[in-house]
């Protein structure tokens, strides 16, 4: 049995396949970002799913593509946890950008591949190797255009009384904005980045409102300038995207990219289905 995992900060999609690519089961856990979780949190999230815990001894290969796995330290940290939990498995941990590449980019083709979901990232794939110009420092100082960044801006706008009253009233109806509750989620609970990203649904829902539209376009432009335009060939290769922010704001992305003569490529909400095809071809 092979386990393929697309591990974001908010959630992780798990698919078990046999040697012929037949799907044995699919499930979903909470996010498994090693930057914000300790060992006990990771194991608890695995134990919470019967399909995973019940089959742990049957797993022969685990391929985990995850947010927060951009450094060797975090890869090794998570790999050790998985190796102990799946005792008979050969474990491979990759940063989530590789999942995005394998799901969106035809073999041997060059492309710039971006992640716009709970967090954000961008890499150049030369057809064989992934190249990154920007070393991610996590959601606190980076993640332009991401769900957690949109959430931060909405919360700031609300508490600084900058948000239009009718929009603030709707936000208050949909979310618990008690200051103590917000602070507890930001500073005392696991995955504060995922908590912030829950507010992205609101900004997408109201993307035609001038206040939200201004935030969306400003953030997406920052992502283009700070990430995509790091690469000298950004106008000569397609730019692919994965993630819910890119998927639901595809029209806005297309409009912004066209202004910089950037060719948008594939836009996927989740890369997991593409990973199945990739691992079948490369078994």
Buried (B, 14 or more C-beta within 10 A) or exposed (E): BBBBBBBBBBBBBBBBBEEEEEEBBEBEBBBBBBBBBEBEBBBBBBEEBEEBEEBBEEBEBBBBBBBBBBBEEBBEBBBEBBBEBBEEBEBBBBBBBBBBBBBBBEEEEBBBBBBBBBBBBBBBBEEEEBEBEBEBEBBEEBBBBBBBBBBBBBBEBBEEEEBEEEBBEBBEEEBEBEEEEBEEBBEEEBBBBBBBBBBBBBBBEBBEBEBBBEBBBEBBBBBBEBBBBBBEEBBEBBBBBBBBBBBBBBEBBEEBBEEEEBBBBBBBBBBBBBBBEBBBEEE
